[in-house]
Amino acid sequence: MDYTIEKIINSGKKYLEQIGIEKAKFETILIAQKTLKKSNLEILVNPEMKISNKKRKQIFKRIFKRVNRKPISKILGTKEFFSNNFFVNSDVLDPRPESELIVDFVKKQYEKDLRTKLSVLDLGVGSGCLIISIFLELSKLEIKGLGVDISNKALKLARKNVKNFNLQKNLKIKRSNWFSNINGKFDLIVSNPPYIKTSEIKKLCSEVRLYDPFIALNGGKNGLESYLKIANKAKNYLNKNGIICLELGSKQLNSVNKIFYNLGYETILEEKDLQGINRVVVYKLK
């Protein structure tokens, strides 16, 4: 039996529509495109393109993973962040648009700075998308960076992304439980730490709850444990005039500010996301 790409896309679209996927056709085409290693245009202009039974099975295997709510990024193994594609899997958080606000701030902050060198620490590096994007956006600077994570599986993926962007010389990845295995001081510390209350994780959508690592979501009983750990130790790892740039959960700004203010920091920036949620905060020592 012949299988045309049009028939495969129509069938896949119906499966995804049945479980309420909003962009069912788009996601089906994307899965087909990546599986067949064809461009979007090739698929759209050749609806009668014949597809082998082997390839058809590969496409539907991926579609059924999506039916089970696995994020399409983790089916295909890549996710776009700040206009670049990063390897992802279920050992790391998916890069999210909100985190791009950190890169935006850092880019603006240091593009206007007269310095030529910058040292960066990423706490909870995950896939590496945050610190790698900073390196790419500030390529005119001489940057030295360190990304740390407690998860060996996350570190393996971060190293893969570092190598993919050829940054191994200046960007090191190693295991550390927050600051436990870090030496030296930095001009910039960035982090998208776990900030979901433990009791709230079970209420998250299945794409996140089932396929993002629990350790990268779990902010403890009140969602603030990570911020307290960072605030307690960061002052020992900041250069003079160094800053800390953090992502926040919804309605956490006041609580996080209180933690940092009580430990001798002051705010230099607060940034909202497109939904009007306070999403990024930047501190320096008083």
QUIFEN-V641165 format. One record per residue. RES is the residue in one letter. OMEGA is omega in radians with two decimals (none if undefined). Layout:
((RES/OMEGA) (RES/OMEGA))
//
This chain:
((M/3.11) (D/3.08) (Y/3.07) (T/3.14) (I/3.13) (E/3.14) (K/3.14) (I/-3.13) (I/3.13) (N/3.13) (S/3.14) (G/3.12) (K/-3.14) (K/3.13) (Y/-3.09) (L/3.10) (E/-3.10) (Q/3.12) (I/3.00) (G/3.07) (I/-3.03) (E/-3.11) (K/-3.01) (A/-3.11) (K/3.13) (F/-3.09) (E/3.10) (T/3.11) (I/-3.14) (L/3.10) (I/3.12) (A/-3.13) (Q/-3.11) (K/-3.13) (T/-3.10) (L/-3.07) (K/3.09) (K/3.05) (S/3.09) (N/-3.13) (L/3.14) (E/-3.13) (I/-3.07) (L/-3.08) (V/3.14) (N/-3.08) (P/-3.13) (E/3.12) (M/-3.12) (K/-3.11) (I/-3.14) (S/3.13) (N/3.12) (K/-3.13) (K/3.11) (R/3.13) (K/3.12) (Q/3.12) (I/-3.08) (F/3.03) (K/3.11) (R/3.12) (I/-3.13) (F/3.00) (K/3.11) (R/3.06) (V/3.10) (N/3.01) (R/3.01) (K/-3.13) (P/-3.08) (I/3.10) (S/-3.09) (K/2.96) (I/-3.08) (L/3.07) (G/3.09) (T/3.07) (K/3.12) (E/3.07) (F/-3.11) (F/3.05) (S/3.04) (N/3.13) (N/-3.14) (F/3.02) (F/3.08) (V/2.99) (N/-3.06) (S/3.06) (D/-3.11) (V/2.99) (L/2.95) (D/2.99) (P/-3.08) (R/-3.11) (P/-3.12) (E/-3.11) (S/3.11) (E/3.10) (L/3.10) (I/3.14) (V/3.10) (D/-3.13) (F/-3.09) (V/3.12) (K/3.14) (K/-3.08) (Q/-2.99) (Y/3.02) (E/-3.12) (K/3.14) (D/-3.12) (L/-3.12) (R/3.08) (T/-3.12) (K/3.14) (L/3.05) (S/-3.00) (V/3.03) (L/3.07) (D/-3.14) (L/-3.05) (G/-2.92) (V/3.13) (G/3.14) (S/-3.08) (G/-3.02) (C/-3.07) (L/-3.07) (I/3.09) (I/3.12) (S/3.08) (I/3.08) (F/-3.07) (L/-3.10) (E/-3.14) (L/-3.03) (S/3.13) (K/3.12) (L/3.00) (E/-3.04) (I/2.95) (K/-3.07) (G/3.06) (L/3.05) (G/-3.12) (V/3.11) (D/3.10) (I/-3.08) (S/3.10) (N/3.13) (K/3.07) (A/-3.14) (L/3.12) (K/3.14) (L/3.12) (A/3.12) (R/3.10) (K/3.11) (N/3.09) (V/3.13) (K/-3.13) (N/3.12) (F/3.05) (N/-3.11) (L/-3.03) (Q/-3.05) (K/-3.01) (N/-3.13) (L/-3.11) (K/3.13) (I/3.09) (K/-3.10) (R/3.06) (S/3.03) (N/-2.94) (W/-3.03) (F/-2.96) (S/-3.06) (N/-3.09) (I/3.05) (N/3.08) (G/-3.11) (K/-3.01) (F/3.05) (D/-3.03) (L/2.98) (I/3.10) (V/3.09) (S/2.89) (N/-2.98) (P/3.03) (P/-3.11) (Y/3.09) (I/3.04) (K/-3.11) (T/-3.09) (S/-3.09) (E/-3.03) (I/-3.12) (K/3.14) (K/-3.12) (L/3.10) (C/-3.02) (S/3.11) (E/3.13) (V/-3.03) (R/-3.06) (L/-2.96) (Y/2.96) (D/-3.09) (P/-3.13) (F/-3.07) (I/-3.14) (A/3.12) (L/-2.90) (N/3.11) (G/3.13) (G/-3.02) (K/-3.10) (N/3.12) (G/-2.99) (L/-3.03) (E/-3.11) (S/-3.12) (Y/3.12) (L/3.12) (K/3.14) (I/-3.10) (A/-3.11) (N/-2.98) (K/-2.95) (A/-3.09) (K/3.12) (N/-3.05) (Y/3.12) (L/2.96) (N/3.05) (K/-3.09) (N/3.08) (G/-3.09) (I/3.09) (I/-3.12) (C/-3.00) (L/2.95) (E/-3.10) (L/2.93) (G/-3.13) (S/3.07) (K/-3.13) (Q/-3.00) (L/-3.08) (N/-3.13) (S/3.14) (V/3.08) (N/-3.13) (K/3.12) (I/-3.06) (F/3.12) (Y/-3.11) (N/-3.12) (L/2.97) (G/3.12) (Y/2.99) (E/-3.11) (T/3.01) (I/3.10) (L/2.95) (E/-3.04) (E/3.10) (K/3.03) (D/-3.06) (L/3.10) (Q/3.14) (G/3.13) (I/3.04) (N/-2.94) (R/-3.11) (V/3.06) (V/-3.10) (V/-3.12) (Y/2.91) (K/3.11) (L/3.11) (K/none))
//
